[in-house]
Amino acid sequence: MGAKSHGSGIGLYLVNTLVNIYEGEVTVEDRGVWLDEPELEGSVFSVTFQRA
């Protein structure tokens, strides 16, 4: 979707709120770097929580 996406932006807000409550972490990486294919565009979002 990229820059033309017309979302409300609430998705990342909710993710960030839950991650903070449960002491997790959100990371963002370039999709091309993550897949070792520099010509690809986009981002990869990862959410990590500690095991109970």
PELINPE-V713033 format. One record per run of one state. SS is the DSSP state (alpha for helix, beta for strand, coil for the rest). FROM is the first residue (numbers start at 0). LEN is the number of residues. If there is no record, write none. Layout:
((SS/FROM/LEN) (SS/FROM/LEN))
This chain:
((coil/0/1) (alpha/1/3) (coil/4/5) (alpha/9/12) (coil/21/3) (beta/24/6) (alpha/30/4) (coil/34/8) (beta/42/6) (coil/48/4))
